[in-house]
């Protein structure tokens, strides 16, 4: 049985404003060193990283994709992916939360009303965290006054437990795909902590329950149209970054455990090359997404999507492969509960399952990718 918790307002002082890309990277590395210290304990005992995420918000790192016209930095996507990978290497669950947050902010870029963009980007600059969700087909959305009344349950979604604001996808009474930007302090919105997976155990995945929740019309926008929207491409790129972070974490432990003259240097080197190859794929996909954001022509957006999809598949495979290699090459040490080395495989496996559920990487999507690459 899941634990039901009322979403409530979380008062925080305004966040720091990061002013340069160099500061963003150095901040990520400093935070990663902090997050790494108790990552094992949090995973073993499923201790939620609430304090760590508040530190993340206050650092200003969660606002680095806000566009400059809304007083943000808007760093390059290749660097953004590297920052998410740095955080995910220290704690994969926190990296997963950060990836979900940035995907929501990208969705605001082209689809929301100007008033809503101003309001929500300002909240992001002040340190609010965002999470995406999708209300299931059984949910009911009906017209009510100047907006809608929402009743029902969402699908499980990561980062919900830690969010201040939720971008909830649904279908309105006219059959249009919409996104409702929900505040977390509503009395008619609850989160059920029903996530019991063996990996990414503390990524804040939960199910939302709306009990006749009124949604104002000015907080509703049409969902991104087209299969190659930049929001979807960025989501894939940042999922790739989480996978890369998991692979790097597993490789670091592999190097630490598989020492001595009997260590198979060739197999270790092969994993190092694959990780570097995946890193290059993320950089390339990030550059193509930069172009698509500036010049959103269909050809550029499609190119960014295919590149991000390829990077996502490559990073997911290298995460699983490196985690498996840790079991094979580190031998008996991987059985230690105290070392908790198996968390890398557990995280990689659950992350792989989440990617497989992504509609754009369904069997049809993967087929299209293979056809294009051939």
C-alpha positions as YAML, in Angstrom:
chain: A
units: angstrom
residues:
- id: 1
  name: UNK
  ca: [0.00, 0.00, 0.00]
- id: 2
  name: UNK
  ca: [1.41, 3.38, -0.95]
- id: 3
  name: UNK
  ca: [1.77, 6.28, 1.42]
- id: 4
  name: UNK
  ca: [-0.54, 9.21, 0.70]
- id: 5
  name: UNK
  ca: [0.95, 12.64, 1.30]
- id: 6
  name: UNK
  ca: [-0.67, 16.02, 0.81]
- id: 7
  name: UNK
  ca: [1.35, 18.27, -1.47]
- id: 8
  name: UNK
  ca: [2.08, 21.43, 0.48]
- id: 9
  name: UNK
  ca: [3.84, 24.72, -0.11]
- id: 10
  name: UNK
  ca: [7.52, 24.72, 0.74]
- id: 11
  name: UNK
  ca: [8.82, 28.15, 1.72]
- id: 12
  name: UNK
  ca: [12.40, 28.75, 0.60]
- id: 13
  name: UNK
  ca: [14.51, 31.87, 0.19]
- id: 14
  name: UNK
  ca: [15.13, 32.98, -3.41]
- id: 15
  name: UNK
  ca: [17.75, 30.86, -5.16]
- id: 16
  name: UNK
  ca: [21.19, 31.98, -6.21]
- id: 17
  name: UNK
  ca: [21.46, 33.16, -9.84]
- id: 18
  name: UNK
  ca: [24.14, 31.34, -11.85]
- id: 19
  name: UNK
  ca: [25.61, 33.77, -14.37]
- id: 20
  name: UNK
  ca: [28.00, 31.75, -16.55]
- id: 21
  name: UNK
  ca: [28.31, 28.25, -17.99]
- id: 22
  name: UNK
  ca: [31.61, 27.83, -16.14]
- id: 23
  name: UNK
  ca: [29.85, 28.56, -12.85]
- id: 24
  name: UNK
  ca: [27.13, 26.05, -13.72]
- id: 25
  name: UNK
  ca: [29.65, 23.25, -14.28]
- id: 26
  name: UNK
  ca: [31.66, 24.04, -11.15]
- id: 27
  name: UNK
  ca: [28.44, 24.17, -9.11]
- id: 28
  name: UNK
  ca: [27.38, 20.78, -10.46]
- id: 29
  name: UNK
  ca: [30.73, 19.24, -9.52]
- id: 30
  name: UNK
  ca: [30.61, 20.72, -6.02]
- id: 31
  name: UNK
  ca: [27.08, 19.45, -5.47]
- id: 32
  name: UNK
  ca: [27.96, 16.02, -6.85]
- id: 33
  name: UNK
  ca: [30.71, 15.67, -4.26]
- id: 34
  name: UNK
  ca: [28.14, 16.41, -1.54]
- id: 35
  name: UNK
  ca: [25.43, 14.14, -2.95]
- id: 36
  name: UNK
  ca: [27.83, 11.22, -3.34]
- id: 37
  name: UNK
  ca: [28.64, 11.01, 0.38]
- id: 38
  name: UNK
  ca: [25.39, 9.38, 1.51]
- id: 39
  name: UNK
  ca: [24.07, 8.09, -1.80]
- id: 40
  name: UNK
  ca: [24.59, 4.46, -0.74]
- id: 41
  name: UNK
  ca: [22.75, 4.97, 2.52]
- id: 42
  name: UNK
  ca: [19.85, 6.68, 0.78]
- id: 43
  name: UNK
  ca: [19.57, 3.82, -1.70]
- id: 44
  name: UNK
  ca: [19.81, 1.02, 0.86]
- id: 45
  name: UNK
  ca: [17.30, 2.54, 3.29]
- id: 46
  name: UNK
  ca: [15.21, 4.46, 0.72]
- id: 47
  name: UNK
  ca: [15.85, 7.79, 2.40]
- id: 48
  name: UNK
  ca: [14.46, 10.57, 0.24]
- id: 49
  name: UNK
  ca: [16.98, 13.25, -0.82]
- id: 50
  name: UNK
  ca: [14.80, 16.16, 0.27]
- id: 51
  name: UNK
  ca: [17.69, 18.09, 1.80]
- id: 52
  name: UNK
  ca: [19.91, 17.46, -1.18]
- id: 53
  name: UNK
  ca: [17.24, 18.67, -3.60]
- id: 54
  name: UNK
  ca: [16.71, 21.84, -1.58]
- id: 55
  name: UNK
  ca: [20.46, 22.48, -1.81]
- id: 56
  name: UNK
  ca: [20.20, 21.86, -5.56]
- id: 57
  name: UNK
  ca: [17.39, 24.39, -5.90]
- id: 58
  name: UNK
  ca: [19.13, 27.02, -3.79]
- id: 59
  name: UNK
  ca: [22.31, 26.68, -5.83]
- id: 60
  name: UNK
  ca: [20.53, 28.04, -8.89]
- id: 61
  name: UNK
  ca: [21.34, 24.96, -10.96]
- id: 62
  name: UNK
  ca: [17.67, 24.15, -11.55]
- id: 63
  name: UNK
  ca: [17.18, 27.48, -13.39]
- id: 64
  name: UNK
  ca: [20.04, 27.32, -15.89]
- id: 65
  name: UNK
  ca: [17.75, 26.60, -18.87]
- id: 66
  name: UNK
  ca: [15.48, 29.61, -18.39]
- id: 67
  name: UNK
  ca: [15.73, 31.68, -21.62]
- id: 68
  name: UNK
  ca: [17.61, 35.00, -21.45]
- id: 69
  name: UNK
  ca: [14.49, 37.01, -22.33]
- id: 70
  name: UNK
  ca: [13.11, 35.81, -18.96]
- id: 71
  name: UNK
  ca: [16.32, 36.72, -17.09]
- id: 72
  name: UNK
  ca: [17.85, 33.25, -17.35]
- id: 73
  name: UNK
  ca: [21.17, 31.83, -18.55]
- id: 74
  name: UNK
  ca: [19.89, 29.25, -21.09]
- id: 75
  name: UNK
  ca: [23.07, 27.18, -21.30]
- id: 76
  name: UNK
  ca: [23.86, 24.99, -24.29]
- id: 77
  name: UNK
  ca: [22.17, 21.61, -24.39]
- id: 78
  name: UNK
  ca: [25.45, 19.69, -24.64]
- id: 79
  name: UNK
  ca: [26.61, 21.31, -21.42]
- id: 80
  name: UNK
  ca: [23.21, 20.76, -19.81]
- id: 81
  name: UNK
  ca: [23.46, 17.04, -20.59]
- id: 82
  name: UNK
  ca: [26.95, 16.94, -19.07]
- id: 83
  name: UNK
  ca: [25.69, 18.65, -15.90]
- id: 84
  name: UNK
  ca: [22.84, 16.13, -15.53]
- id: 85
  name: UNK
  ca: [25.36, 13.31, -16.08]
- id: 86
  name: UNK
  ca: [27.62, 14.75, -13.36]
- id: 87
  name: UNK
  ca: [24.74, 14.82, -10.88]
- id: 88
  name: UNK
  ca: [23.48, 11.37, -11.95]
- id: 89
  name: UNK
  ca: [26.96, 9.90, -11.45]
- id: 90
  name: UNK
  ca: [26.81, 10.97, -7.80]
- id: 91
  name: UNK
  ca: [23.18, 9.86, -7.30]
- id: 92
  name: UNK
  ca: [21.17, 8.49, -10.20]
- id: 93
  name: UNK
  ca: [17.84, 9.31, -8.56]
- id: 94
  name: UNK
  ca: [18.70, 12.98, -8.14]
- id: 95
  name: UNK
  ca: [19.88, 13.07, -11.74]
- id: 96
  name: UNK
  ca: [16.55, 11.60, -12.82]
- id: 97
  name: UNK
  ca: [14.67, 14.30, -10.88]
- id: 98
  name: UNK
  ca: [16.77, 17.01, -12.54]
- id: 99
  name: UNK
  ca: [16.16, 15.57, -16.01]
- id: 100
  name: UNK
  ca: [12.39, 15.59, -15.47]
- id: 101
  name: UNK
  ca: [12.51, 19.17, -14.20]
- id: 102
  name: UNK
  ca: [14.38, 20.49, -17.23]
- id: 103
  name: UNK
  ca: [12.03, 18.74, -19.62]
- id: 104
  name: UNK
  ca: [9.09, 20.68, -18.15]
- id: 105
  name: UNK
  ca: [10.97, 23.98, -18.48]
- id: 106
  name: UNK
  ca: [11.66, 23.22, -22.14]
- id: 107
  name: UNK
  ca: [7.96, 22.59, -22.68]
- id: 108
  name: UNK
  ca: [7.29, 26.18, -21.59]
- id: 109
  name: UNK
  ca: [9.59, 27.62, -24.24]
- id: 110
  name: UNK
  ca: [7.28, 27.45, -27.25]
- id: 111
  name: UNK
  ca: [3.88, 26.25, -26.10]
- id: 112
  name: UNK
  ca: [2.76, 28.38, -23.16]
- id: 113
  name: UNK
  ca: [1.08, 31.77, -23.08]
- id: 114
  name: UNK
  ca: [3.37, 34.73, -22.48]
- id: 115
  name: UNK
  ca: [1.83, 35.46, -19.08]
- id: 116
  name: UNK
  ca: [2.27, 31.85, -17.99]
- id: 117
  name: UNK
  ca: [5.86, 31.75, -19.22]
- id: 118
  name: UNK
  ca: [6.72, 34.88, -17.27]
- id: 119
  name: UNK
  ca: [5.12, 33.52, -14.10]
- id: 120
  name: UNK
  ca: [6.57, 30.02, -14.22]
- id: 121
  name: UNK
  ca: [10.06, 30.99, -15.36]
- id: 122
  name: UNK
  ca: [10.15, 33.45, -12.47]
- id: 123
  name: UNK
  ca: [9.26, 30.61, -10.10]
- id: 124
  name: UNK
  ca: [12.02, 28.48, -11.63]
- id: 125
  name: UNK
  ca: [14.52, 31.31, -11.08]
- id: 126
  name: UNK
  ca: [13.42, 31.46, -7.45]
- id: 127
  name: UNK
  ca: [14.14, 27.73, -7.05]
- id: 128
  name: UNK
  ca: [10.82, 25.98, -7.64]
- id: 129
  name: UNK
  ca: [11.10, 22.42, -8.97]
- id: 130
  name: UNK
  ca: [8.87, 21.08, -11.73]
- id: 131
  name: UNK
  ca: [7.78, 17.56, -12.64]
- id: 132
  name: UNK
  ca: [5.81, 16.11, -15.56]
- id: 133
  name: UNK
  ca: [2.84, 13.79, -15.15]
- id: 134
  name: UNK
  ca: [0.14, 12.28, -17.36]
- id: 135
  name: UNK
  ca: [-3.39, 11.67, -16.20]
- id: 136
  name: UNK
  ca: [-4.59, 8.24, -17.22]
- id: 137
  name: UNK
  ca: [-7.37, 7.63, -19.71]
- id: 138
  name: UNK
  ca: [-9.76, 6.94, -16.86]
- id: 139
  name: UNK
  ca: [-9.35, 10.48, -15.51]
- id: 140
  name: UNK
  ca: [-12.30, 12.84, -16.05]
- id: 141
  name: UNK
  ca: [-11.83, 16.42, -17.24]
- id: 142
  name: UNK
  ca: [-14.93, 18.53, -17.66]
- id: 143
  name: UNK
  ca: [-15.54, 22.23, -18.26]
- id: 144
  name: UNK
  ca: [-16.14, 24.23, -15.10]
- id: 145
  name: UNK
  ca: [-16.49, 28.01, -15.04]
- id: 146
  name: UNK
  ca: [-13.37, 29.60, -16.54]
- id: 147
  name: UNK
  ca: [-11.47, 26.33, -16.58]
- id: 148
  name: UNK
  ca: [-11.85, 22.61, -15.92]
- id: 149
  name: UNK
  ca: [-12.59, 20.18, -13.13]
- id: 150
  name: UNK
  ca: [-10.14, 17.27, -12.98]
- id: 151
  name: UNK
  ca: [-10.93, 14.00, -11.24]
- id: 152
  name: UNK
  ca: [-8.85, 10.84, -11.37]
- id: 153
  name: UNK
  ca: [-5.37, 9.36, -11.13]
- id: 154
  name: UNK
  ca: [-2.19, 9.98, -13.05]
- id: 155
  name: UNK
  ca: [0.28, 7.42, -14.24]
- id: 156
  name: UNK
  ca: [3.35, 6.97, -12.07]
- id: 157
  name: UNK
  ca: [5.85, 9.72, -12.80]
- id: 158
  name: UNK
  ca: [9.32, 10.55, -11.46]
- id: 159
  name: UNK
  ca: [10.10, 13.68, -9.41]
- id: 160
  name: UNK
  ca: [6.47, 14.22, -8.37]
- id: 161
  name: UNK
  ca: [7.19, 13.85, -4.65]
- id: 162
  name: UNK
  ca: [9.78, 16.64, -4.81]
- id: 163
  name: UNK
  ca: [7.97, 19.04, -7.12]
- id: 164
  name: UNK
  ca: [6.56, 22.46, -6.36]
- id: 165
  name: UNK
  ca: [4.67, 22.56, -9.64]
- id: 166
  name: UNK
  ca: [3.44, 19.83, -11.95]
- id: 167
  name: UNK
  ca: [2.93, 19.90, -15.72]
- id: 168
  name: UNK
  ca: [0.11, 17.40, -16.09]
- id: 169
  name: UNK
  ca: [-0.82, 16.12, -19.54]
- id: 170
  name: UNK
  ca: [-4.43, 15.22, -20.26]
- id: 171
  name: UNK
  ca: [-7.11, 15.35, -22.97]
- id: 172
  name: UNK
  ca: [-9.72, 18.09, -22.69]
- id: 173
  name: UNK
  ca: [-13.45, 17.65, -23.43]
- id: 174
  name: UNK
  ca: [-12.84, 18.75, -27.05]
- id: 175
  name: UNK
  ca: [-10.33, 15.95, -27.54]
- id: 176
  name: UNK
  ca: [-7.27, 18.22, -27.56]
- id: 177
  name: UNK
  ca: [-4.03, 17.24, -25.86]
- id: 178
  name: UNK
  ca: [-3.32, 19.81, -23.18]
- id: 179
  name: UNK
  ca: [-0.91, 20.46, -20.32]
- id: 180
  name: UNK
  ca: [-2.26, 21.71, -16.99]
- id: 181
  name: UNK
  ca: [0.24, 23.54, -14.79]
- id: 182
  name: UNK
  ca: [-0.84, 22.57, -11.29]
- id: 183
  name: UNK
  ca: [0.24, 24.16, -8.03]
- id: 184
  name: UNK
  ca: [1.29, 21.77, -5.34]
- id: 185
  name: UNK
  ca: [-0.59, 23.52, -2.51]
- id: 186
  name: UNK
  ca: [-4.03, 22.55, -3.79]
- id: 187
  name: UNK
  ca: [-6.18, 20.80, -1.23]
- id: 188
  name: UNK
  ca: [-7.61, 18.62, -4.00]
- id: 189
  name: UNK
  ca: [-4.30, 17.16, -5.14]
- id: 190
  name: UNK
  ca: [-2.51, 14.31, -3.39]
- id: 191
  name: UNK
  ca: [0.55, 12.25, -4.18]
- id: 192
  name: UNK
  ca: [0.73, 8.51, -3.49]
- id: 193
  name: UNK
  ca: [4.24, 7.23, -2.84]
- id: 194
  name: UNK
  ca: [3.65, 3.89, -4.56]
- id: 195
  name: UNK
  ca: [7.09, 3.42, -6.15]
- id: 196
  name: UNK
  ca: [8.59, 0.09, -5.02]
- id: 197
  name: UNK
  ca: [11.08, -0.62, -7.82]
- id: 198
  name: UNK
  ca: [14.49, -2.09, -6.99]
- id: 199
  name: UNK
  ca: [16.33, 0.72, -8.81]
- id: 200
  name: UNK
  ca: [16.12, 4.53, -8.81]
- id: 201
  name: UNK
  ca: [14.49, 3.99, -5.46]
- id: 202
  name: UNK
  ca: [14.53, 7.63, -4.36]
- id: 203
  name: UNK
  ca: [13.65, 9.49, -7.56]
- id: 204
  name: UNK
  ca: [10.31, 10.70, -6.17]
- id: 205
  name: UNK
  ca: [8.11, 8.63, -8.47]
- id: 206
  name: UNK
  ca: [4.49, 8.82, -7.38]
- id: 207
  name: UNK
  ca: [0.89, 8.74, -8.57]
- id: 208
  name: UNK
  ca: [-1.22, 11.89, -8.37]
- id: 209
  name: UNK
  ca: [-4.83, 11.77, -7.26]
- id: 210
  name: UNK
  ca: [-7.07, 14.69, -8.18]
- id: 211
  name: UNK
  ca: [-10.33, 14.94, -6.28]
- id: 212
  name: UNK
  ca: [-12.50, 17.34, -8.28]
- id: 213
  name: UNK
  ca: [-9.57, 19.72, -8.72]
- id: 214
  name: UNK
  ca: [-10.43, 23.04, -10.34]
- id: 215
  name: UNK
  ca: [-7.87, 24.04, -12.99]
- id: 216
  name: UNK
  ca: [-7.91, 27.67, -14.10]
- id: 217
  name: UNK
  ca: [-7.96, 28.24, -17.86]
- id: 218
  name: UNK
  ca: [-4.93, 30.53, -17.69]
- id: 219
  name: UNK
  ca: [-2.80, 27.64, -16.38]
- id: 220
  name: UNK
  ca: [-3.67, 25.36, -19.33]
- id: 221
  name: UNK
  ca: [-1.78, 25.21, -22.63]
- id: 222
  name: UNK
  ca: [-1.91, 23.02, -25.68]
- id: 223
  name: UNK
  ca: [0.60, 20.16, -25.58]
- id: 224
  name: UNK
  ca: [3.60, 20.20, -27.90]
- id: 225
  name: UNK
  ca: [2.58, 19.11, -31.36]
- id: 226
  name: UNK
  ca: [4.60, 16.86, -33.62]
- id: 227
  name: UNK
  ca: [6.82, 13.91, -32.87]
- id: 228
  name: UNK
  ca: [9.98, 16.02, -32.99]
- id: 229
  name: UNK
  ca: [9.17, 18.84, -30.57]
- id: 230
  name: UNK
  ca: [12.24, 20.12, -28.74]
- id: 231
  name: UNK
  ca: [10.67, 19.19, -25.41]
- id: 232
  name: UNK
  ca: [10.67, 15.53, -26.45]
- id: 233
  name: UNK
  ca: [14.19, 15.71, -27.84]
- id: 234
  name: UNK
  ca: [15.51, 17.32, -24.68]
- id: 235
  name: UNK
  ca: [13.75, 14.68, -22.59]
- id: 236
  name: UNK
  ca: [15.54, 11.95, -24.54]
- id: 237
  name: UNK
  ca: [18.88, 13.77, -24.33]
- id: 238
  name: UNK
  ca: [18.64, 14.13, -20.57]
- id: 239
  name: UNK
  ca: [17.58, 10.52, -20.12]
- id: 240
  name: UNK
  ca: [20.75, 9.70, -22.04]
- id: 241
  name: UNK
  ca: [22.64, 11.89, -19.56]
- id: 242
  name: UNK
  ca: [21.21, 9.93, -16.63]
- id: 243
  name: UNK
  ca: [22.29, 6.68, -18.29]
- id: 244
  name: UNK
  ca: [25.76, 8.09, -18.89]
- id: 245
  name: UNK
  ca: [26.00, 9.12, -15.24]
- id: 246
  name: UNK
  ca: [25.09, 5.59, -14.14]
- id: 247
  name: UNK
  ca: [27.72, 4.15, -16.49]
- id: 248
  name: UNK
  ca: [30.41, 6.49, -15.15]
- id: 249
  name: UNK
  ca: [29.54, 5.63, -11.55]
- id: 250
  name: UNK
  ca: [29.74, 1.90, -12.30]
- id: 251
  name: UNK
  ca: [33.03, 2.38, -14.14]
- id: 252
  name: UNK
  ca: [34.57, 4.30, -11.24]
- id: 253
  name: UNK
  ca: [33.72, 1.44, -8.88]
- id: 254
  name: UNK
  ca: [34.97, -1.05, -11.47]
- id: 255
  name: UNK
  ca: [38.37, 0.65, -11.51]
- id: 256
  name: UNK
  ca: [38.46, 0.70, -7.72]
- id: 257
  name: UNK
  ca: [37.55, -2.97, -7.31]
- id: 258
  name: UNK
  ca: [39.23, -4.68, -10.29]
- id: 259
  name: UNK
  ca: [42.85, -3.93, -9.40]
- id: 260
  name: UNK
  ca: [45.96, -6.04, -9.46]
- id: 261
  name: UNK
  ca: [47.89, -7.96, -12.12]
- id: 262
  name: UNK
  ca: [44.93, -10.22, -12.86]
- id: 263
  name: UNK
  ca: [42.64, -7.32, -13.80]
- id: 264
  name: UNK
  ca: [41.56, -7.71, -17.46]
- id: 265
  name: UNK
  ca: [42.82, -4.40, -18.81]
- id: 266
  name: UNK
  ca: [41.36, -5.02, -22.25]
- id: 267
  name: UNK
  ca: [37.81, -5.42, -21.01]
- id: 268
  name: UNK
  ca: [38.14, -2.41, -18.72]
- id: 269
  name: UNK
  ca: [39.51, -0.33, -21.57]
- id: 270
  name: UNK
  ca: [36.66, -1.39, -23.81]
- id: 271
  name: UNK
  ca: [34.16, 0.02, -21.32]
- id: 272
  name: UNK
  ca: [36.12, 3.27, -21.09]
- id: 273
  name: UNK
  ca: [35.97, 3.66, -24.87]
- id: 274
  name: UNK
  ca: [32.23, 2.97, -24.96]
- id: 275
  name: UNK
  ca: [31.62, 5.59, -22.27]
- id: 276
  name: UNK
  ca: [33.63, 8.16, -24.20]
- id: 277
  name: UNK
  ca: [31.73, 7.27, -27.37]
- id: 278
  name: UNK
  ca: [28.41, 7.79, -25.58]
- id: 279
  name: UNK
  ca: [29.70, 11.11, -24.22]
- id: 280
  name: UNK
  ca: [30.45, 12.23, -27.78]
- id: 281
  name: UNK
  ca: [26.98, 11.18, -28.91]
- id: 282
  name: UNK
  ca: [25.42, 13.37, -26.22]
- id: 283
  name: UNK
  ca: [27.56, 16.34, -27.22]
- id: 284
  name: UNK
  ca: [26.54, 15.98, -30.86]
- id: 285
  name: UNK
  ca: [22.86, 15.62, -30.00]
- id: 286
  name: UNK
  ca: [23.08, 18.67, -27.76]
- id: 287
  name: UNK
  ca: [24.52, 20.80, -30.57]
- id: 288
  name: UNK
  ca: [21.76, 19.71, -32.96]
- id: 289
  name: UNK
  ca: [19.14, 20.55, -30.35]
- id: 290
  name: UNK
  ca: [20.67, 24.02, -29.94]
- id: 291
  name: UNK
  ca: [20.07, 24.56, -33.66]
- id: 292
  name: UNK
  ca: [16.50, 23.27, -33.48]
- id: 293
  name: UNK
  ca: [15.65, 25.61, -30.60]
- id: 294
  name: UNK
  ca: [16.96, 28.66, -32.46]
- id: 295
  name: UNK
  ca: [15.57, 27.68, -35.88]
- id: 296
  name: UNK
  ca: [12.63, 25.33, -35.28]
- id: 297
  name: UNK
  ca: [12.23, 24.16, -38.86]
- id: 298
  name: UNK
  ca: [10.90, 20.61, -39.17]
- id: 299
  name: UNK
  ca: [14.13, 19.28, -40.68]
- id: 300
  name: UNK
  ca: [16.26, 20.66, -37.83]
- id: 301
  name: UNK
  ca: [13.82, 19.42, -35.19]
- id: 302
  name: UNK
  ca: [13.73, 15.94, -36.74]
- id: 303
  name: UNK
  ca: [17.52, 15.84, -36.89]
- id: 304
  name: UNK
  ca: [17.74, 16.79, -33.21]
- id: 305
  name: UNK
  ca: [15.19, 14.14, -32.27]
- id: 306
  name: UNK
  ca: [16.95, 11.34, -34.14]
- id: 307
  name: UNK
  ca: [20.31, 12.35, -32.70]
- id: 308
  name: UNK
  ca: [18.92, 12.50, -29.15]
- id: 309
  name: UNK
  ca: [17.21, 9.13, -29.63]
- id: 310
  name: UNK
  ca: [20.45, 7.55, -30.80]
- id: 311
  name: UNK
  ca: [22.34, 9.04, -27.85]
- id: 312
  name: UNK
  ca: [19.68, 7.78, -25.46]
- id: 313
  name: UNK
  ca: [19.86, 4.22, -26.75]
- id: 314
  name: UNK
  ca: [23.68, 4.27, -26.70]
- id: 315
  name: UNK
  ca: [23.91, 5.62, -23.16]
- id: 316
  name: UNK
  ca: [21.33, 3.16, -21.84]
- id: 317
  name: UNK
  ca: [23.23, 0.24, -23.38]
- id: 318
  name: UNK
  ca: [26.59, 1.37, -21.99]
- id: 319
  name: UNK
  ca: [25.07, 1.82, -18.52]
- id: 320
  name: UNK
  ca: [23.81, -1.76, -18.51]
- id: 321
  name: UNK
  ca: [27.02, -3.10, -20.03]
- id: 322
  name: UNK
  ca: [29.27, -1.33, -17.53]
- id: 323
  name: UNK
  ca: [27.12, -2.40, -14.59]
- id: 324
  name: UNK
  ca: [27.24, -6.00, -15.83]
- id: 325
  name: UNK
  ca: [31.02, -5.74, -16.22]
- id: 326
  name: UNK
  ca: [31.29, -4.68, -12.59]
- id: 327
  name: UNK
  ca: [29.67, -7.96, -11.58]
- id: 328
  name: UNK
  ca: [31.89, -9.97, -13.92]
- id: 329
  name: UNK
  ca: [35.24, -8.35, -13.19]
- id: 330
  name: UNK
  ca: [35.03, -7.27, -9.56]
- id: 331
  name: UNK
  ca: [33.97, -10.79, -8.55]
- id: 332
  name: UNK
  ca: [33.06, -11.40, -4.92]
- id: 333
  name: UNK
  ca: [33.22, -7.75, -3.92]
- id: 334
  name: UNK
  ca: [29.96, -7.06, -5.77]
- id: 335
  name: UNK
  ca: [28.11, -9.17, -3.20]
- id: 336
  name: UNK
  ca: [28.90, -6.80, -0.33]
- id: 337
  name: UNK
  ca: [25.82, -5.11, 1.08]
- id: 338
  name: UNK
  ca: [27.95, -2.38, 2.60]
- id: 339
  name: UNK
  ca: [29.55, -1.48, -0.73]
- id: 340
  name: UNK
  ca: [26.14, -1.66, -2.45]
- id: 341
  name: UNK
  ca: [27.77, -2.03, -5.87]
- id: 342
  name: UNK
  ca: [24.69, -3.71, -7.26]
- id: 343
  name: UNK
  ca: [22.87, -0.37, -7.17]
- id: 344
  name: UNK
  ca: [24.46, 0.52, -10.52]
- id: 345
  name: UNK
  ca: [22.90, -2.50, -12.23]
- id: 346
  name: UNK
  ca: [19.57, -1.90, -10.48]
- id: 347
  name: UNK
  ca: [19.54, 1.75, -11.49]
- id: 348
  name: UNK
  ca: [20.55, 0.95, -15.07]
- id: 349
  name: UNK
  ca: [17.88, -1.73, -15.40]
- id: 350
  name: UNK
  ca: [15.03, 0.42, -14.10]
- id: 351
  name: UNK
  ca: [16.25, 3.33, -16.19]
- id: 352
  name: UNK
  ca: [16.23, 1.07, -19.25]
- id: 353
  name: UNK
  ca: [12.65, 0.05, -18.50]
- id: 354
  name: UNK
  ca: [11.61, 3.71, -18.22]
- id: 355
  name: UNK
  ca: [13.19, 4.45, -21.60]
- id: 356
  name: UNK
  ca: [11.39, 1.47, -23.13]
- id: 357
  name: UNK
  ca: [8.06, 2.96, -21.97]
- id: 358
  name: UNK
  ca: [8.82, 6.25, -23.71]
- id: 359
  name: UNK
  ca: [6.27, 6.46, -26.57]
- id: 360
  name: UNK
  ca: [8.83, 7.93, -28.95]
- id: 361
  name: UNK
  ca: [11.13, 4.97, -28.41]
- id: 362
  name: UNK
  ca: [8.49, 2.33, -28.93]
- id: 363
  name: UNK
  ca: [9.02, -0.46, -31.39]
- id: 364
  name: UNK
  ca: [7.77, 1.77, -34.20]
- id: 365
  name: UNK
  ca: [10.06, 4.61, -33.15]
- id: 366
  name: UNK
  ca: [13.07, 2.34, -32.88]
- id: 367
  name: UNK
  ca: [12.27, 0.95, -36.35]
- id: 368
  name: UNK
  ca: [12.17, 4.46, -37.80]
- id: 369
  name: UNK
  ca: [15.50, 5.23, -36.19]
- id: 370
  name: UNK
  ca: [17.11, 2.12, -37.65]
- id: 371
  name: UNK
  ca: [15.72, 2.92, -41.10]
- id: 372
  name: UNK
  ca: [17.10, 6.46, -40.95]
- id: 373
  name: UNK
  ca: [20.54, 5.31, -39.76]
- id: 374
  name: UNK
  ca: [20.70, 2.68, -42.52]
...
